[in-house]
């Protein structure tokens, strides 16, 4: 998106944008446009990947860190926001293993068993309550709530 959103200033209470910013050539401009069309105290809910294989090729331009997303939100005009990381190194490992397994020439039953096994292990691990992921940790993705 390189042109203004076709909406008046301060027209909406809420915008949800999930797993989109990595596909935009200028995410900073998009966030400033979102800020423009939000009403006073309007909320932006967004998610972005930190680690994920390339997809929607050739329109997959970047991945985000906590600090990169913080910078983009501030540059877009947001001052009041909270960013949280999701997953950790083990989540990244599970995602990588499943992607690698899908690219093998294993028999389908073996492949399905391995993927189910990996999913079960990581599902059981994720059911436990883990402390909030710190900005310095590897995450599989980030979410943010920003208020205008």
C-alpha positions as CSV (number, residue, x, y, z in Angstrom):
1,X,0.0,0.0,0.0
2,X,1.6,3.2,-1.2
3,X,-1.4,5.4,-1.4
4,X,-3.7,6.9,1.3
5,X,-6.5,4.9,2.6
6,X,-9.8,6.0,1.0
7,X,-11.3,7.1,4.3
8,X,-11.8,10.4,6.2
9,X,-9.6,11.2,9.2
10,X,-10.8,9.8,12.5
11,X,-13.6,7.6,11.1
12,X,-13.2,4.3,12.8
13,X,-12.9,2.9,16.4
14,X,-10.9,-0.2,15.6
15,X,-8.6,-1.7,13.0
16,X,-7.4,-5.3,12.9
17,X,-4.4,-6.1,10.8
18,X,-2.9,-9.6,11.2
19,X,0.1,-11.1,9.3
20,X,0.0,-8.4,6.7
21,X,2.8,-5.9,7.4
22,X,5.5,-8.2,6.2
23,X,3.9,-8.1,2.7
24,X,4.0,-4.3,2.4
25,X,6.8,-2.4,0.9
26,X,6.3,0.5,3.2
27,X,4.7,-0.7,6.5
28,X,5.6,2.6,8.1
29,X,3.3,4.5,5.7
30,X,0.5,2.0,6.3
31,X,0.7,2.5,10.1
32,X,0.6,6.2,9.7
33,X,-2.5,5.9,7.5
34,X,-4.1,3.6,10.1
35,X,-3.3,6.2,12.8
36,X,-4.9,8.9,10.6
37,X,-8.2,7.1,10.2
38,X,-8.6,5.9,13.8
39,X,-10.8,8.0,16.1
40,X,-9.3,9.5,19.2
41,X,-8.8,6.5,21.6
42,X,-9.3,4.2,18.6
43,X,-7.5,0.9,18.8
44,X,-5.2,-1.0,16.5
45,X,-4.8,-4.7,16.9
46,X,-2.0,-6.2,14.9
47,X,0.1,-9.4,14.6
48,X,3.3,-9.9,12.7
49,X,5.7,-12.8,12.2
50,X,9.2,-12.8,13.7
51,X,10.1,-16.2,12.4
52,X,8.3,-17.8,9.5
53,X,9.3,-19.3,6.2
54,X,8.9,-17.1,3.1
55,X,5.4,-17.2,1.8
56,X,3.3,-15.2,-0.8
57,X,6.5,-15.0,-2.9
58,X,7.5,-12.5,-4.3
59,X,5.6,-10.2,-1.9
60,X,7.2,-11.2,1.4
61,X,9.6,-8.5,2.4
62,X,10.5,-8.7,6.1
63,X,10.2,-10.1,9.6
64,X,9.8,-8.1,12.8
65,X,11.6,-7.8,16.1
66,X,10.2,-6.3,19.2
67,X,12.4,-3.2,18.6
68,X,11.6,-2.9,14.9
69,X,7.8,-3.0,15.5
70,X,8.1,-0.5,18.4
71,X,10.0,1.8,16.0
72,X,7.4,1.4,13.3
73,X,4.5,2.1,15.7
74,X,6.2,5.2,17.0
75,X,7.0,6.4,13.5
76,X,3.3,5.8,12.5
77,X,2.3,8.2,15.3
78,X,1.3,5.8,18.1
79,X,2.6,6.6,21.6
80,X,0.4,4.3,23.7
81,X,1.0,0.6,22.8
82,X,1.9,-2.8,24.2
83,X,3.8,-5.4,22.3
84,X,3.9,-9.1,23.3
85,X,6.0,-11.9,21.8
86,X,4.6,-15.4,21.1
87,X,6.4,-18.6,21.2
88,X,10.1,-19.1,21.8
89,X,13.0,-21.1,20.4
90,X,11.1,-24.4,20.9
91,X,8.2,-23.1,18.9
92,X,10.6,-22.0,16.1
93,X,12.2,-25.5,16.2
94,X,8.8,-27.2,15.9
95,X,7.8,-25.0,13.0
96,X,11.1,-25.6,11.2
97,X,10.9,-29.4,11.8
98,X,7.4,-29.6,10.4
99,X,8.3,-27.6,7.3
100,X,11.4,-29.7,6.8
101,X,9.4,-32.9,7.2
102,X,6.9,-31.8,4.6
103,X,9.7,-31.4,2.1
104,X,11.0,-35.0,2.6
105,X,10.0,-38.0,0.5
106,X,8.9,-40.0,3.5
107,X,5.8,-42.2,3.1
108,X,2.7,-40.2,3.9
109,X,1.8,-42.3,7.1
110,X,5.3,-41.8,8.5
111,X,5.1,-38.1,7.8
112,X,1.7,-37.7,9.4
113,X,2.9,-39.6,12.5
114,X,6.0,-37.5,12.9
115,X,4.0,-34.2,12.5
116,X,1.4,-35.4,14.9
117,X,4.1,-36.4,17.4
118,X,5.8,-33.0,17.2
119,X,2.5,-31.2,17.5
120,X,1.6,-33.2,20.6
121,X,4.9,-32.6,22.3
122,X,4.8,-28.9,21.7
123,X,1.0,-28.7,22.5
124,X,1.7,-30.3,25.9
125,X,4.6,-27.9,26.5
126,X,2.6,-24.8,25.6
127,X,-0.3,-25.8,27.9
128,X,1.9,-24.8,30.8
129,X,1.9,-21.2,31.9
130,X,5.1,-19.5,30.7
131,X,6.3,-16.1,31.7
132,X,5.9,-13.3,29.1
133,X,8.4,-13.5,26.4
134,X,11.0,-10.8,26.8
135,X,12.0,-8.5,23.9
136,X,15.5,-10.1,23.8
137,X,14.1,-13.6,23.2
138,X,13.5,-15.2,19.9
139,X,9.8,-15.4,19.1
140,X,7.7,-16.9,16.3
141,X,5.6,-13.7,16.2
142,X,4.5,-10.5,17.9
143,X,1.1,-8.9,18.6
144,X,0.4,-5.3,19.5
145,X,-2.4,-3.3,20.8
146,X,-2.0,0.4,20.0
147,X,-4.3,3.3,21.1
148,X,-4.4,6.6,19.2
